[in-house]
């Protein structure tokens, strides 16, 4: 595709990996992060050092700034690579500018696009073209000032809200492996972390507290019992998707397509072998505390919006509710206090036809 000027919003491992990929592809990149301390090592170096599956070297964004308006100046599209816990404050800032360029949420997590729509409406601002990805296009960590990308997703699901085709087109053209699905319910319910993280995080809570996370989450933490809970949760996810008219692949098939599961074990239905055998995740450590995103993000911004969608569809999801209850009790933090319920998704009081009308622009 022709050269595009991309504002990458977020300088965590995902955002930095996006900077690397987009720069290597010949695009002009403008990097923003709210916290100057996060941006400082790269600003001082005037480059983003990288290693891993994207090679080794330094990527040089055109601009690195904590000024959101400066980052968006001259951009053709904005790519948001932030945890969902940071979405609301960013959406408010974007609404107040106001932003006019298309926005791609990479990733949208569970309900990211709907959350943006609700926040823009709350701010009485016009929503720009907006699309979301089902999962982050990278497995990555920042180590000693270097972004180490251990995996690049082979497939991610992408969808837009009504009027968001420009954003979806940018997402599909900028990120290889992105494939369009009919609506943001299909992309949100394809979020693998919704199923992959909560069972291990909740059932492994005692081990997290006792060891400070001194074990590998996807290998040592992936036991037969965790796998059974994960399988039950995945069946609930697919049942909710079917209620909205979507036949989604199972978790192992989705992870294989992304590239984070062992394909041989996945083919024979071996959950433990498939998850623990995925090369990209094999060395990832468990959460060091309950402050980790597997608790603070995946419960209130993954499971909670999933149960909200299930409630609107009238589909029972007892495993999801049990994980939410146990997670809240163990961590002492109620996901419902800040997370995405039906109201915060802008879907309060709707039924299945009403939700579909929102996501597909039906009258």
C-alpha positions in Angstrom: 0.0 0.0 0.0 1.1 3.6 -0.3 2.9 5.4 2.5 0.5 6.3 5.4 1.1 8.6 8.3 0.0 6.6 11.4 -0.4 8.0 15.0 0.4 5.1 17.3 -1.3 5.8 20.7 0.4 3.9 23.5 4.1 3.1 24.1 3.8 -0.2 25.8 5.0 -3.4 24.2 2.1 -3.6 21.8 2.4 0.0 20.6 6.2 -0.2 20.3 5.9 -3.4 18.3 3.4 -1.6 16.0 5.9 1.3 15.6 8.5 -1.3 14.5 6.2 -3.1 12.0 4.8 0.1 10.5 8.2 1.8 10.2 9.7 -1.3 8.6 6.8 -1.3 6.1 7.7 2.3 5.1 5.1 4.2 6.9 5.6 7.5 8.8 4.8 6.9 12.5 4.0 9.4 15.2 4.2 7.9 18.7 2.2 9.1 21.7 2.1 8.1 25.3 0.5 9.9 28.2 3.2 9.1 30.8 6.5 10.9 29.9 8.5 8.4 32.0 7.4 5.6 29.7 8.4 7.5 26.6 11.6 9.0 28.0 14.1 6.1 27.1 13.0 6.2 23.5 12.8 9.9 23.2 16.3 10.3 24.5 17.5 7.7 22.1 15.3 9.1 19.3 14.6 5.5 18.4 12.8 2.3 19.5 15.3 -0.6 19.8 13.7 -3.9 18.9 14.5 -7.6 18.9 12.6 -10.9 18.2 10.5 -12.0 15.3 10.6 -8.7 13.6 14.4 -8.8 13.5 16.9 -6.7 15.5 17.5 -2.9 15.1 16.1 0.5 15.8 12.9 2.0 14.5 12.7 5.8 14.2 9.3 7.4 14.5 8.9 10.9 13.0 7.6 12.2 16.3 7.5 11.0 20.0 5.3 13.1 22.2 3.0 13.3 25.2 0.9 15.9 23.4 -2.1 14.0 21.8 -2.9 16.8 19.4 0.7 16.9 18.2 0.7 13.1 17.7 -2.5 13.3 15.6 -1.3 16.3 13.5 -1.1 15.2 9.9 -2.0 11.6 10.6 -4.1 9.6 8.2 -5.2 7.2 10.9 -4.7 6.6 14.6 -3.9 3.1 16.0 -4.7 2.7 19.7 -2.5 0.0 21.3 -3.4 0.4 25.0 -4.9 -1.9 27.7 -8.6 -1.4 28.0 -8.2 0.0 31.5 -6.7 3.1 29.8 -9.4 3.4 27.1 -11.9 5.6 28.8 -9.4 8.5 29.6 -8.1 8.4 26.1 -11.6 8.3 24.5 -12.5 11.4 26.5 -9.4 13.2 25.4 -10.0 12.2 21.8 -13.6 13.4 22.0 -12.7 16.7 23.5 -10.0 17.5 20.8 -12.1 16.5 18.8 -10.5 13.8 16.7 -11.4 13.5 13.0 -9.1 10.8 11.7 -10.2 7.1 11.6 -9.3 5.1 14.7 -8.2 1.4 14.8 -8.3 -0.3 18.2 -5.4 -2.8 18.2 -6.8 -4.5 20.1 -10.4 -3.7 21.0 -10.4 -6.4 23.7 -14.0 -7.2 24.6 -16.4 -4.3 23.7 -13.7 -1.7 23.0 -15.5 -0.1 20.0 -18.8 -0.1 21.8 -17.1 1.5 24.8 -15.7 4.3 22.6 -19.1 4.9 21.1 -20.6 5.3 24.5 -17.9 7.6 25.8 -18.1 9.8 22.7 -21.9 10.0 23.1 -21.4 11.0 26.8 -19.1 13.8 25.7 -21.6 14.8 23.0 -18.9 14.4 20.3 -19.2 12.9 16.9 -17.6 9.5 16.7 -15.0 9.2 13.9 -14.7 6.1 11.8 -13.8 3.4 14.2 -12.7 -0.3 13.9 -11.4 -2.9 16.4 -9.2 -6.0 16.3 -10.1 -9.1 18.3 -6.6 -9.3 19.8 -3.3 -7.5 19.8 -1.3 -8.3 16.7 1.8 -9.1 18.9 3.1 -11.1 21.8 5.7 -8.8 23.2 7.4 -7.4 26.3 9.7 -4.4 27.0 13.0 -5.5 28.5 15.7 -3.1 29.5 14.5 -0.5 27.0 14.1 -2.9 24.1 10.8 -4.2 22.8 11.1 -7.9 22.4 8.4 -9.3 20.1 8.2 -13.0 20.5 5.1 -13.5 18.3 3.2 -11.9 15.5 -0.4 -12.9 15.0 -1.1 -14.7 11.8 -4.8 -13.9 12.0 -6.9 -11.3 13.9 -10.6 -10.6 13.5 -11.5 -7.0 12.5 -14.8 -5.1 12.4 -16.1 -1.6 12.4 -19.0 0.2 13.8 -21.6 1.6 11.3 -19.9 4.4 9.4 -16.4 3.1 10.2 -15.4 1.5 6.9 -12.5 3.9 6.4 -11.0 2.8 9.8 -11.5 -0.9 8.9 -9.9 -0.4 5.5 -6.8 1.1 7.2 -6.7 -1.7 9.7 -6.9 -4.3 7.0 -4.2 -2.7 4.8 -1.7 -1.8 7.6 -1.7 -5.1 9.5 -1.3 -8.3 7.6 -3.5 -11.1 8.8 -6.4 -8.9 9.8 -9.6 -10.3 8.3 -13.0 -8.7 8.4 -15.9 -10.1 10.3 -19.5 -8.8 10.1 -19.7 -6.7 13.2 -17.9 -5.8 16.4 -19.7 -8.5 18.4 -17.9 -11.1 16.3 -14.5 -9.3 16.8 -15.1 -8.8 20.6 -16.2 -12.3 21.1 -13.1 -13.6 19.3 -10.9 -12.0 22.0 -8.8 -15.0 23.0 -7.6 -13.4 26.2 -11.2 -13.4 27.4 -10.9 -17.2 27.7 -7.2 -17.7 28.0 -6.4 -15.5 31.0 -9.1 -15.7 33.7 -9.1 -19.4 34.4 -5.4 -19.6 35.1 -5.3 -16.2 36.9 -8.2 -17.0 39.2 -7.3 -20.7 39.9 -3.6 -19.8 40.3 -4.3 -16.9 42.7 -2.7 -18.7 45.7 0.4 -19.6 43.6 0.7 -16.0 42.5 0.6 -14.7 46.1 2.9 -17.4 47.4 5.6 -17.1 44.7 5.2 -13.6 43.4 4.6 -15.1 40.0 7.7 -17.3 39.9 6.2 -19.7 37.4 5.4 -19.8 33.7 1.7 -18.9 33.2 1.1 -20.8 30.0 3.2 -23.9 30.9 3.4 -24.6 34.6 0.1 -22.8 35.3 -1.7 -24.7 32.5 -2.9 -27.8 34.4 -5.7 -30.3 33.5 -8.1 -28.6 35.9 -7.4 -25.1 34.5 -7.9 -26.6 31.0 -11.3 -27.9 31.9 -12.5 -24.6 33.2 -11.0 -22.9 30.2 -12.9 -25.3 27.9 -16.2 -24.6 29.7 -15.7 -20.9 29.4 -14.9 -21.2 25.7 -18.2 -23.2 25.2 -20.1 -20.3 26.9 -18.3 -17.7 24.6 -19.3 -19.6 21.5 -22.9 -20.0 22.8 -23.2 -16.2 23.3 -21.8 -15.6 19.8 -24.4 -18.0 18.3 -27.2 -16.1 20.0 -26.0 -13.0 18.0 -25.8 -15.0 14.8 -22.0 -15.8 14.8 -20.5 -19.3 14.5 -17.0 -18.7 16.0 -14.1 -21.1 16.0 -13.1 -22.7 19.3 -10.2 -21.3 21.3 -7.6 -23.8 20.1 -8.5 -23.2 16.4 -8.3 -19.5 17.0 -5.0 -19.7 18.8 -3.6 -21.9 16.0 -4.6 -19.3 13.4 -3.0 -16.6 15.5 0.1 -18.6 15.9 0.2 -19.0 19.7 -0.7 -22.7 20.1 1.0 -25.9 19.2 -1.0 -27.0 16.1 -0.5 -30.8 16.5 -1.8 -30.7 20.1 -4.6 -28.4 19.1 -5.7 -30.8 16.3 -6.1 -33.6 18.7 -8.0 -31.4 21.2 -5.2 -31.4 23.8 -5.8 -28.0 25.6 -2.8 -28.3 28.0 -0.4 -29.4 25.2 -1.7 -26.8 22.7 -1.4 -23.9 25.1 1.8 -24.9 26.8 3.4 -25.8 23.5 2.9 -22.4 21.9 6.4 -21.0 21.3 5.4 -17.3 21.5 3.9 -17.7 25.1 6.2 -20.4 26.5 8.5 -18.2 28.5 5.9 -15.6 29.8 5.9 -15.4 33.5 2.8 -15.5 35.7 1.4 -12.3 37.3 3.6 -11.1 40.1 0.6 -9.8 42.0 -3.1 -9.1 41.7 -2.2 -5.7 40.2 -1.4 -7.5 37.0 -3.6 -6.9 33.9 -4.8 -10.6 33.9 -6.8 -9.5 37.0 -7.3 -5.7 36.5 -8.0 -5.9 32.8 -9.3 -9.3 31.9 -11.9 -9.5 34.7 -13.6 -6.1 34.5 -12.9 -5.5 30.8 -13.0 -9.0 29.5 -15.3 -11.3 31.5 -17.6 -8.6 32.7 -18.6 -7.2 29.3 -18.9 -10.8 28.1 -21.4 -11.6 30.9 -23.2 -8.4 29.9 -23.6 -9.5 26.3 -24.7 -13.0 27.6 -27.3 -11.3 29.8 -28.7 -9.3 26.9 -28.8 -12.5 24.8 -30.4 -14.5 27.5 -27.6 -17.1 27.5 -26.5 -18.6 30.9 -22.8 -18.4 31.5 -22.2 -19.9 35.0 -18.4 -20.5 34.5 -17.9 -16.8 33.6 -19.9 -15.6 36.6 -18.1 -18.0 38.9 -14.7 -16.7 37.8 -15.8 -13.1 38.2 -17.1 -13.9 41.7 -14.0 -15.8 42.8 -11.7 -13.2 41.2 -13.4 -10.3 43.0 -13.3 -12.2 46.3 -9.6 -13.2 46.0 -8.4 -9.8 44.8 -10.7 -7.7 46.9 -11.6 -5.6 43.9 -15.1 -5.7 42.4 -14.9 -5.7 38.5 -18.3 -4.1 38.3 -17.1 -1.0 40.0 -15.1 0.2 37.0 -15.6 -2.4 34.3 -17.7 -2.6 31.2 -21.3 -3.5 32.1 -24.2 -3.2 29.6 -24.7 0.5 30.4 -21.0 1.4 29.9 -21.1 -0.4 26.6 -24.1 1.8 25.6 -26.4 -1.3 25.4 -28.4 -1.0 28.6 -31.9 -2.4 28.3 -31.5 -3.8 24.8 -32.4 -7.2 23.5 -30.7 -9.1 20.7 -32.4 -7.2 17.8 -31.6 -4.0 19.6 -27.9 -4.8 20.0 -27.7 -5.9 16.4 -29.2 -2.7 15.3 -26.5 -0.8 17.1 -23.6 -2.8 15.7 -24.9 -3.1 12.2 -26.7 0.2 11.8 -30.1 -1.4 11.3 -33.3 0.6 11.6 
